[in-house]
Amino acid sequence: MTANAGSPPGHPTVRSQQPAAPMLPALPELRFAQVPSASRQHYQGDRLCYMQSGPEQAPALLMLHGLGGNSMHWRYQYAALADRMRVIGWNAPGYLLSDNLVVESPRGEDYARAVIDLADALGLSQFYLLGNSFGSAVAQCVAAFYPQRVLKMALTGTGIGQRSLSDARKRYLMGRAEGIRKGSFQYGDADISHLIGSAADPACVPLIRETLRATNAEGMLRSVRFRASDLYTPDLAAAMRMPVLLLQGDEDRVNAALENADLLLPVLPDAQMEILPGLGHLPEIEAPMQVNALLRRFYAV
């Protein structure tokens, strides 16, 4: 205890200690892989980047981020799953320091091949998948076009695309595009209340903002065009024969279950869905302990 200078003798003033902020798991270092020579013509450079935790020889989990995300998004998964898995968070072409695709309006095949390019560069013949939002659509394309490579797949904030773009969806995607054109820092500081649910851990808000600030405009604009395309993943579902887990926040206002996961679930050969009360579009960061427990049980490695 410390006495104030103005306090009467014998009456020390106790200075209350503010509770320490919870320690966040550290992020792994950013790593680099060279685009395989057979795919080099599809990129503006020859570099893909990623983050990784866990033993090199453990079963590999590739994690695919959302439109405004990157490998930093998976902070809690690197920490929680690395005791059993080689946990790899990719940066899609044009994100962080991954070189962008040449094509300006990529299709599902382009992003699926990019995932396989990273897997090949890292020597992964088979792997587990985890995808959020845009990353969930990419993961479904990987599972459909390269099913022999995917052991199991988990999706959060699941997006299935559309055969034709509704006015509401067009406004949402145009808003994302206009937001990133104003600058990455402004993009990160925009309203993010639509991304999270009422039960989300408040600590996720600054993490989401910092991740969004790292977005590169040209990479994101390509992924927005992909999400505005006529890809409709239920048309590909029969090829996704591996076990699939859908983790669905019941307050997801970006990819509501009624228009996405609820339509995908019944056409997948081997799938289950967990409804997450009070969570929104980013459950792996809104309630990481709950989501990580479900992932550990699903992958069971």
Secondary structure, 3 states (H helix, E strand, C coil): CECCCCCCCCCCECCCCCCCCCCCCCCCCEEEEECCHHHHHHECCCEEEEEEECCCCCCEEEEECCCCCCHHHHHHHHHHHCCCCEEEEECCCCCCCCCCECCCCCCHHHHHHHHHHHHHHCCCCCEEEEEECHHHHHHHHHHHHCHHHEEEEEEECCCCECCCCCHHHHHHHHHHHHHHHCCHHHHHHCCCHHHCCCCCCCCHHHHHHHHHHCCCHHHHHHHHHHHCCCCEHHHHHHHCCCCEEEEEECCCCCCCHHHCHHHHHHHCCCEEEEEECCCCCCHHHHCHHHHHHHHHHHHCC
